Amino acid sequence: MGRRGVEDELRVLTVCGVGMGSCLILRMTAEEVFTRLGLRARVTATDVSSAHGMPADILIGQEMHTGEFEGRVPVVISVANFLDKDEMQRKLVAAMEAAGWLAA
């Protein structure tokens, strides 16, 4: 399998409880991380309820919201600090490598 995000655009959801605060911050942080990594991604900020009906390759959110997406979305990332690009990048790269989407 090739590098996801290079040959095709990744569908990424950032989630929070009501879709109006922290998920927007997560979206901005995620967009910067994907740019750093040279990956194409369409990042959408949304609430948890809406996310259940949306297709996604990657879901990013607080641990309290991400658990219910395990097994439903290929890559699920829980972050503690929404502004920490390094934390998000480390977790994202590790999860994408584990999924076989990036070369280890």
LINZICOR-V55949 format. One line per field, one symbol per residue. ss: DSSP state (A for helix, B for strand, O for the rest). phi: phi as a letter, one per 30 degrees, with the letter a starting at -180 (. if undefined). burial: b if it has 9 or more other C-alpha atoms within 8 Angstrom, else e. A space follows every 50 residues. Layout:
ss=???
phi=???
burial=???
//
This chain:
ss=OOOOOOOOOBBBBBBBOOOOOAAAAAAAAAAAAAAAAOOOBBBBBBBAAA AOOOOOOBBBBOAAAAAAABOOBOBBBBOOOOOOAAAAAAAAAAAAAAOO OOOO
phi=.dddjcdbddcbccbbecibbddddeddddeddddedicdbccbcadedd edccdacbbbadedcdedceicbebbccbccdcdddeddedddddddddi dbdd
burial=eebbbbeebbbbbbbbeebbebbbbbbebbbbbbbeeebbbebbbbbbee beeeebbbbbbbbebbeebbeebbbbbbbeebeebebbbebbbebbbebe bbee
//
